[in-house]
Amino acid sequence: MTTNQDRIIIFDTTLRDGEQSPGAALNIDEKLTIARQLSRLGVDVIEAGFPYSSPGDFEAVQKIAETVGVEGGPTICGLARTTRADIEAAGKALKPAAKARIHTFIATSDIHLAYKLKKTRAEVLAIAPEMVAYAKTFVDDVEFSPEDAGRSDPEFLYQVLEAAIAAGATTINIPDTVGYTTPAEFGALIRGIKENVPNIDQAIISVHGHNDLGLAVANFLEAVKNGARQLECTINGIGERAGNAALEELVMALHVRRQYFNPFFGRPPESEAPLTNIDTRQIYKTSRLVSNFTGMFVQPNKAIVGANAFAHESGIHQDGVLKNKLTYEIMDAQLIGLTDNQIVLGKLSGRHAFQTRLKELGFDISDEEVNKAFLKFKDLADKKKEITDWDLESIVNSEIQQPPELFRLELVQVSCGDRSRPTATVSIRTPSGEELTDAAIGTGPVDAVYRAINRVVNVPNDLIEFSVQSVTAGIDAIGEVTIRLRHEGRVYSGHAANTDIIVASAEAYMNALNRLYAALQSNAERLNSQSDRVSEVVAGS
């Protein structure tokens, strides 16, 4: 088999590990939209979810396998524990994909064996190859991960990996599950595997790592130097706790520093051949899409995709960049898809020009979605003289990427000032079609709006995050609002954009409440279904 040793395979786990970020839950349509964008980005493998974990995850993996996992598209992967039920669920969900992979895992560190699995080393050594072989009955491409490999005894790890490869594993993934290792240690771990697992040449070495100490990307690059050829990462580095290694940082490090990394791939230093299949011009758009869907704000100083990544405040820096960009910039912003903030459309522009520009920006959306976005564009064009590409992107992201509109905001009106008490009036159409109006007083206009909405919707929640950012410069800029609510331990995010921050705040809040309400409905339906099944059993006994 070919092990693609001449380049790096990018394995994106945004839809699986990334979604485990608190508050980052995605619905099926959102997952499908992100999967399509990941395909345009050029990722080699999309880990679409954990099919056994829930009916929703099973359906999402199945739909992504059907629509994105087409011939010529990326490999679609599903996660499974080393149990027959997990593996069978993954196999069924992945069946429609042209290229499918089952990723199965079991812990190998003594601390996990003793306290989580309550199994002996001998038991794990027997389970791993047995379940890899079972996964091979569903797909040809099987990935095996020894969970917490970074804290496992190396000699035992070598034995488990050898057995997994002998059973048919085509990729061996080495996870730094708790983000504990340093670059030198992680590089040595990969080197030790290459030197001590006799059949390692029959599999690709992959790495997965968390960013608890801020070392995930550095660890991965050291792993590459020592033979790792697949990197498991997420957009914006989202994921459990401090997140995962960030895809955009890894890809751009390998791109910008090709001369340094080329020799590790047997290439001459001056080779210009890319080290990944990623279309770097899609990076910024993908980052924004994931940020908007998950409600996870990208910090301004975030490498590659942060708002300040290509900004220069210092006069010395500004002077140098004006004379020659290379004085303070190691890459061109256009490489990641950032274009000049150029005016592209105005209020006299028609639907065809609008749709054409969206296609030029890389948006592949339905006619119905174009119509929704176009109405928002015309409304914005009446308020804002200059419409930029960033404005268009914000419109599309905020208008077509919303949860089902169970409650709909019909009106929001506020009164505030330094000599008055902030008061808000809202009108909301309920799922039954009834329009209700109420008012409330708050500590500020947004607080008043949220109190008024809560009086109508009446779904208990705690607002745990509220952030506002400007899309472009100027007094008439679109403001994007991201919020997060907590209800019974679960977090729900909302996002909206408008030239009026109060309106954007209200729409973002309604967005999050609709997600929360939809989840409550789904839980109620599931409980009713379970109750009906119990009643049928009792009646038949």
matplotlib code that plots the C-alpha trace (Angstrom):
import matplotlib.pyplot as plt

x = [0.0, 1.0, 1.7, 1.9, 5.2, 5.9, 3.3, 1.1, -2.4, -4.7, -7.3, -10.0, -11.9, -13.8, -17.1, -16.2, -13.6, -14.2, -17.9, -17.0, -16.1, -18.7, -21.5, -20.3, -23.1, -24.0, -27.2, -27.1, -27.5, -24.7, -22.4, -23.2, -22.4, -19.1, -18.3, -18.8, -16.5, -13.9, -14.0, -13.5, -10.6, -9.0, -8.8, -8.0, -10.1, -13.2, -14.0, -17.7, -18.8, -19.3, -22.2, -23.0, -23.1, -26.6, -29.2, -28.3, -24.6, -25.4, -27.6, -25.1, -22.3, -24.6, -25.6, -22.0, -21.0, -23.8, -23.3, -19.6, -18.1, -18.6, -16.1, -13.1, -14.0, -12.4, -12.4, -15.3, -14.4, -16.5, -15.2, -15.9, -14.8, -13.4, -16.8, -18.9, -21.9, -19.8, -18.0, -21.2, -22.9, -19.9, -19.9, -23.6, -23.4, -20.3, -21.7, -22.7, -19.2, -16.9, -14.0, -14.8, -12.7, -13.5, -11.4, -11.4, -9.7, -8.9, -6.8, -3.3, -1.9, -1.8, -3.9, -6.7, -6.5, -6.8, -9.4, -11.4, -11.3, -10.6, -8.8, -5.4, -2.7, -3.3, -7.0, -6.3, -3.7, -6.4, -9.2, -7.3, -6.5, -9.9, -11.8, -9.5, -10.2, -13.9, -13.8, -12.1, -15.2, -17.0, -14.3, -10.8, -9.4, -9.1, -7.4, -6.4, -5.7, -4.1, -5.8, -3.4, -0.4, 1.7, 1.5, 1.6, 4.6, 6.4, 7.2, 3.5, 2.5, 4.8, 3.1, -0.4, 0.5, 2.2, -0.9, -3.3, -1.3, -1.1, -4.9, -5.3, -5.0, -3.9, -3.3, -1.8, -2.8, -0.7, -2.8, -1.5, -4.9, -4.3, -1.9, 0.9, 4.0, 6.6, 7.9, 11.1, 9.2, 6.5, 9.1, 11.0, 7.8, 7.2, 10.8, 10.6, 7.5, 9.2, 12.3, 10.5, 7.3, 8.4, 5.5, 5.2, 6.0, 2.6, 0.7, 0.7, 1.7, -0.8, -0.9, -3.7, -3.1, -4.7, -3.4, -3.6, 0.0, -0.2, 2.2, -0.1, 1.1, 4.8, 4.4, 2.9, 5.6, 8.2, 6.3, 6.4, 10.2, 10.3, 8.0, 4.4, 2.5, -1.1, -2.1, -5.4, -6.5, -9.5, -10.4, -9.5, -8.1, -11.5, -12.0, -12.3, -10.7, -8.0, -8.7, -6.8, -3.9, -5.1, -5.4, -4.6, -1.5, -0.1, -0.8, 0.7, 3.7, 4.4, 3.7, 5.8, 8.7, 8.8, 12.6, 13.0, 10.6, 11.4, 14.4, 12.3, 10.3, 13.3, 12.9, 15.5, 15.1, 14.3, 11.3, 8.1, 5.8, 3.2, 3.4, -0.4, -3.4, -5.0, -6.2, -4.9, -7.2, -10.1, -8.7, -10.1, -13.6, -13.6, -12.5, -15.3, -17.9, -16.9, -16.7, -20.2, -21.8, -20.2, -20.5, -16.8, -15.2, -11.7, -9.4, -8.0, -4.4, -5.0, -2.3, -3.2, -7.0, -7.2, -8.4, -5.0, -2.9, -2.0, -2.5, 0.4, 0.0, 3.6, 4.8, 8.1, 6.3, 3.9, 6.8, 8.6, 5.5, 4.8, 8.3, 8.4, 5.9, 8.6, 10.1, 7.4, 5.1, 6.2, 3.1, 0.6, -2.9, -4.3, -2.8, -5.5, -8.3, -8.2, -8.8, -8.6, -11.7, -12.9, -16.4, -18.2, -21.9, -24.4, -28.1, -28.7, -27.1, -29.4, -29.9, -27.8, -24.8, -25.3, -25.4, -22.4, -20.3, -21.2, -20.1, -16.8, -16.4, -16.8, -20.3, -22.3, -25.8, -29.3, -31.7, -33.8, -30.7, -29.7, -33.1, -32.9, -29.4, -30.4, -33.3, -30.8, -28.3, -30.9, -31.9, -28.2, -27.6, -30.3, -28.4, -24.8, -23.3, -20.3, -20.9, -17.7, -16.8, -16.7, -20.2, -21.4, -19.8, -21.4, -24.8, -24.6, -23.3, -25.9, -28.9, -28.6, -27.0, -29.7, -31.5, -35.3, -37.2, -39.5, -39.8, -39.6, -38.6, -41.2, -40.3, -37.7, -37.7, -35.7, -35.6, -32.5, -30.2, -28.3, -31.5, -33.9, -34.2, -33.4, -36.7, -37.4, -40.5, -40.5, -43.1, -42.4, -44.3, -44.6, -44.3, -48.2, -48.4, -49.5, -47.9, -47.1, -45.8, -44.1, -41.8, -39.1, -36.6, -33.0, -29.5, -28.9, -30.7, -29.5, -30.3, -33.8, -34.3, -33.3, -35.5, -38.5, -37.7, -37.5, -41.0, -42.4, -40.5, -40.4, -37.5, -35.2, -31.5, -28.4, -26.5, -22.9, -21.2, -21.9, -19.5, -19.7, -17.2, -17.2, -17.0, -15.5, -14.3, -16.6, -19.6, -22.0, -20.1, -22.0, -21.7, -21.6, -23.0, -22.2, -23.9, -24.0, -26.7, -26.6, -29.7, -29.4, -25.7, -25.8, -24.6, -26.3, -24.8, -26.4, -25.0, -26.4, -25.2, -26.8, -25.8, -27.9, -26.2, -29.4, -31.2, -28.2, -28.2, -31.9, -31.5, -28.5, -30.5, -33.5, -31.1, -29.7, -33.2, -34.4, -31.6, -32.4, -36.2, -35.6, -33.4, -36.1, -38.7, -36.4, -35.9, -39.6, -40.4, -37.7, -39.1, -42.6, -41.4, -39.7, -42.8, -45.0, -42.7, -42.8, -46.6, -46.7, -44.5, -46.6, -49.9, -48.5, -47.2]
y = [0.0, 3.6, 5.5, 9.1, 9.7, 12.5, 14.9, 15.6, 14.2, 16.7, 15.0, 17.5, 16.7, 20.0, 18.1, 15.5, 16.7, 20.4, 20.0, 18.8, 22.4, 23.7, 25.4, 24.4, 21.9, 21.9, 20.8, 18.5, 21.3, 23.2, 20.2, 19.5, 23.1, 23.0, 19.6, 21.0, 23.9, 21.5, 19.7, 23.0, 23.7, 20.5, 18.4, 14.7, 13.2, 14.6, 13.0, 13.7, 12.5, 9.6, 7.6, 5.5, 8.4, 9.6, 9.3, 12.9, 12.1, 8.9, 10.9, 13.7, 11.2, 9.4, 12.6, 13.9, 10.5, 10.7, 14.3, 15.2, 11.7, 11.5, 10.1, 12.4, 14.0, 13.6, 10.4, 10.4, 9.1, 8.0, 7.5, 4.3, 2.8, -0.7, -2.3, -4.2, -1.9, 1.3, -0.1, -1.5, 1.9, 3.6, 1.1, 1.6, 5.4, 5.5, 3.1, 5.8, 7.3, 6.5, 6.5, 5.6, 5.2, 3.8, 5.3, 3.1, 3.7, 2.3, 3.7, 2.3, 4.4, 2.7, 5.5, 5.0, 1.2, 1.3, 4.0, 4.3, 1.0, -1.2, -3.6, -5.2, -4.7, -8.2, -7.5, -4.3, -6.1, -8.7, -6.2, -3.8, -6.3, -8.1, -4.8, -3.5, -6.8, -6.4, -2.8, -4.2, -6.2, -2.9, -0.7, -1.2, 1.9, 1.5, 3.9, 2.9, 5.2, 4.2, 6.8, 8.7, 7.4, 10.3, 8.9, 5.2, 2.9, 2.9, -0.9, -1.7, 0.9, -0.7, -4.1, -2.7, -0.8, -3.9, -6.0, -3.4, -3.1, -6.9, -6.9, -4.5, -0.9, 1.4, 4.4, 4.5, 7.6, 8.8, 11.1, 13.5, 13.2, 15.6, 18.0, 17.0, 16.4, 18.9, 19.0, 17.1, 14.4, 14.1, 13.9, 11.2, 9.2, 9.2, 8.3, 5.5, 4.1, 4.2, 2.4, -0.2, -1.3, -3.9, -3.4, 0.3, 0.7, -0.8, 2.1, 5.9, 7.5, 10.2, 12.6, 14.1, 16.5, 19.0, 22.5, 22.5, 23.9, 25.8, 23.3, 21.3, 22.9, 22.8, 19.1, 18.3, 20.0, 18.1, 14.9, 15.6, 15.9, 12.4, 10.7, 11.6, 12.0, 12.7, 15.6, 15.6, 19.2, 21.5, 24.9, 27.7, 25.0, 24.4, 21.3, 20.1, 22.2, 24.3, 22.9, 21.0, 21.8, 24.5, 23.5, 26.9, 27.3, 23.9, 24.3, 27.8, 26.8, 24.0, 26.4, 29.4, 27.2, 24.7, 25.2, 24.1, 21.1, 19.8, 17.8, 15.7, 14.6, 13.7, 16.9, 19.5, 22.6, 24.8, 22.7, 24.7, 21.7, 22.1, 19.8, 19.6, 19.5, 22.5, 25.4, 28.1, 30.8, 29.0, 29.2, 32.6, 31.8, 28.4, 30.0, 32.5, 29.9, 27.7, 30.7, 31.8, 28.4, 27.4, 30.9, 30.6, 34.0, 34.1, 36.2, 39.2, 38.2, 34.6, 33.4, 33.4, 34.1, 36.7, 40.2, 41.6, 38.9, 41.2, 44.6, 46.9, 49.6, 50.5, 53.4, 51.7, 48.6, 50.6, 52.4, 49.2, 47.4, 50.4, 50.2, 46.4, 44.0, 41.4, 43.7, 42.7, 40.2, 36.6, 35.8, 37.6, 38.0, 37.0, 33.5, 32.7, 34.3, 37.8, 40.4, 44.1, 45.6, 46.7, 48.1, 45.6, 46.4, 49.1, 49.6, 49.7, 46.3, 43.5, 40.0, 38.5, 40.7, 39.8, 36.1, 36.3, 38.0, 35.4, 32.7, 34.6, 34.6, 30.8, 30.5, 27.6, 28.2, 27.4, 29.8, 30.0, 30.9, 33.5, 35.1, 35.4, 36.9, 39.3, 40.7, 41.4, 42.9, 45.3, 46.3, 46.9, 48.8, 51.4, 52.1, 51.7, 53.4, 51.1, 47.3, 45.3, 41.6, 41.3, 42.7, 40.2, 37.3, 38.5, 38.7, 35.2, 33.7, 35.4, 34.9, 31.4, 29.7, 29.9, 27.2, 26.6, 29.8, 28.5, 31.9, 34.9, 38.4, 40.8, 44.1, 45.4, 49.0, 50.6, 53.8, 54.7, 57.6, 59.0, 60.5, 57.6, 53.9, 51.6, 50.1, 47.7, 46.5, 43.3, 41.5, 37.8, 35.3, 32.0, 28.5, 28.4, 31.5, 33.8, 37.3, 38.4, 41.8, 42.6, 45.2, 45.2, 47.5, 46.6, 47.9, 48.8, 48.6, 45.0, 43.8, 45.3, 43.6, 40.2, 40.6, 41.4, 38.4, 36.2, 37.3, 36.2, 33.0, 31.9, 29.4, 29.6, 30.2, 32.0, 34.4, 33.4, 35.2, 38.3, 39.7, 42.3, 42.9, 45.2, 43.6, 46.6, 50.1, 53.1, 54.4, 52.5, 49.1, 45.9, 44.7, 41.0, 39.7, 36.3, 35.1, 31.9, 30.6, 27.9, 25.7, 22.7, 22.3, 22.6, 25.7, 27.1, 29.7, 32.4, 34.7, 37.7, 40.7, 44.1, 47.8, 48.3, 46.6, 46.4, 44.6, 42.2, 41.5, 40.7, 38.4, 36.6, 36.0, 34.6, 32.4, 30.9, 30.5, 28.7, 26.2, 25.7, 25.4, 22.9, 20.8, 20.8, 19.7, 17.0, 15.7, 15.7, 13.8, 11.2, 10.7, 10.4, 7.8, 5.8, 6.0, 4.8, 1.8, 1.0, 1.2, -1.2, -3.7, -3.5, -3.9, -6.9, -8.7]
z = [0.0, -0.5, 2.7, 1.2, 2.8, 0.3, 1.8, 4.8, 5.0, 6.7, 8.9, 10.0, 13.2, 13.6, 13.3, 15.9, 18.4, 17.6, 18.4, 21.9, 22.7, 25.3, 23.4, 20.0, 19.3, 15.6, 13.9, 10.9, 8.2, 9.8, 9.9, 6.2, 5.3, 7.1, 5.6, 2.1, 2.9, 4.3, 1.0, -0.9, 1.5, 0.3, 3.5, 2.9, 5.7, 7.4, 10.7, 10.5, 14.0, 16.4, 14.9, 17.9, 20.3, 19.2, 16.4, 15.4, 15.0, 13.0, 10.6, 10.2, 9.4, 6.9, 5.2, 4.9, 3.5, 0.9, -0.2, 0.5, 0.4, -3.4, -5.9, -6.0, -2.6, 0.8, 2.9, 5.4, 8.8, 11.8, 15.3, 17.3, 20.5, 20.3, 20.7, 18.1, 18.5, 17.9, 14.9, 13.4, 13.7, 12.1, 9.3, 8.5, 8.7, 6.4, 3.8, 1.2, 1.1, -1.9, 0.5, 4.1, 7.2, 10.7, 13.4, 16.5, 19.8, 23.2, 26.0, 26.6, 29.6, 32.9, 34.5, 32.0, 32.2, 36.0, 36.5, 33.3, 31.5, 34.5, 32.2, 32.2, 29.6, 28.3, 27.8, 25.8, 23.8, 22.8, 22.2, 19.9, 17.0, 17.4, 16.9, 14.1, 12.3, 12.8, 11.4, 8.3, 7.6, 7.0, 5.3, 3.9, 5.6, 9.4, 11.8, 15.3, 18.2, 21.5, 23.7, 26.0, 24.1, 25.4, 28.9, 27.9, 28.6, 25.2, 25.2, 25.8, 23.2, 20.6, 21.2, 20.8, 17.6, 16.0, 16.8, 15.3, 12.1, 11.8, 12.1, 9.2, 10.6, 7.7, 9.9, 13.4, 15.3, 18.3, 20.5, 23.2, 24.7, 27.7, 26.0, 28.3, 26.2, 25.0, 21.4, 22.1, 24.0, 21.2, 18.5, 20.4, 20.9, 17.1, 16.4, 18.9, 17.2, 13.8, 15.2, 17.4, 15.7, 13.1, 10.7, 11.0, 7.3, 6.5, 8.1, 8.1, 11.4, 12.4, 15.4, 17.5, 20.3, 22.6, 23.4, 27.2, 27.4, 24.2, 22.5, 20.1, 16.9, 17.9, 18.9, 15.6, 13.6, 15.6, 14.9, 11.2, 11.4, 12.9, 10.5, 11.2, 7.9, 9.0, 11.2, 13.0, 13.6, 13.7, 12.2, 14.6, 17.0, 18.6, 20.7, 24.3, 27.0, 25.4, 22.0, 19.3, 17.0, 14.7, 11.0, 9.7, 11.8, 10.7, 7.1, 6.9, 8.9, 6.4, 3.5, 4.7, 6.0, 3.1, 2.7, 6.3, 6.1, 2.6, 3.5, 6.0, 3.0, 0.9, -1.2, -2.0, 0.2, -2.8, -3.9, -4.4, -4.4, -1.6, 1.4, 1.8, -0.6, 1.2, -0.9, 1.4, -0.1, 1.5, 5.0, 6.1, 4.8, 6.6, 9.8, 9.7, 8.9, 11.8, 14.1, 13.2, 13.4, 16.7, 18.3, 19.2, 18.8, 17.2, 19.3, 17.4, 18.0, 16.8, 14.4, 10.7, 11.0, 13.8, 13.0, 13.9, 12.1, 9.3, 11.1, 11.9, 14.6, 15.2, 13.1, 12.4, 11.2, 9.1, 7.4, 6.7, 5.3, 3.0, 1.6, 1.4, 2.8, 3.6, 6.3, 8.7, 6.9, 6.4, 4.2, 2.0, 3.4, 0.1, 0.6, 3.2, 1.1, 2.6, -0.1, -0.1, 1.6, -1.8, -2.7, -4.9, -4.9, -4.1, -3.6, -7.4, -7.9, -8.9, -7.8, -10.7, -9.8, -6.1, -6.9, -9.2, -6.6, -4.0, -6.4, -6.9, -3.1, -3.1, -1.7, -3.1, -1.9, -3.1, -4.9, -1.8, 0.3, -2.3, -2.1, 1.7, 1.6, -1.2, 0.8, 3.7, 1.2, -0.2, 3.3, 4.2, 1.0, 2.0, 5.2, 4.1, 1.0, 0.5, 0.5, 0.9, 0.4, 4.2, 4.5, 1.9, 3.8, 7.0, 5.4, 4.0, 7.3, 9.4, 7.1, 5.7, 8.7, 11.2, 13.3, 12.6, 13.3, 16.0, 17.6, 15.3, 16.3, 14.7, 16.4, 18.8, 20.1, 22.9, 24.9, 26.8, 27.8, 30.8, 32.3, 31.6, 32.6, 29.6, 28.4, 25.6, 23.8, 21.7, 19.6, 18.9, 16.9, 18.7, 17.2, 17.2, 15.1, 17.8, 18.1, 21.6, 22.8, 26.1, 27.6, 30.3, 32.1, 32.3, 33.3, 29.6, 26.3, 25.5, 29.0, 28.6, 25.3, 26.7, 29.7, 27.4, 25.2, 28.2, 29.4, 26.1, 25.3, 29.0, 28.6, 31.7, 30.8, 31.9, 29.6, 30.0, 27.1, 25.0, 22.4, 19.7, 16.9, 13.9, 10.4, 8.7, 9.8, 9.8, 11.7, 9.4, 9.8, 10.4, 13.9, 14.6, 17.9, 19.4, 22.6, 24.6, 26.9, 29.5, 30.3, 32.6, 32.0, 28.2, 26.3, 23.2, 20.9, 18.8, 16.1, 14.1, 12.2, 11.6, 11.3, 14.5, 17.4, 19.4, 16.6, 16.1, 19.9, 19.8, 16.7, 18.2, 21.4, 19.4, 17.5, 20.6, 22.2, 19.1, 19.4, 23.1, 22.4, 19.5, 21.8, 24.5, 21.9, 20.6, 24.2, 24.9, 21.7, 22.5, 26.0, 24.7, 22.1, 24.9, 27.1, 24.2, 23.7, 27.4, 27.3, 24.4, 26.2, 29.4, 27.4, 25.6, 28.7]

ax = plt.figure().add_subplot(projection="3d")
ax.plot(x, y, z, "-o")
ax.set_aspect("equal")
plt.show()
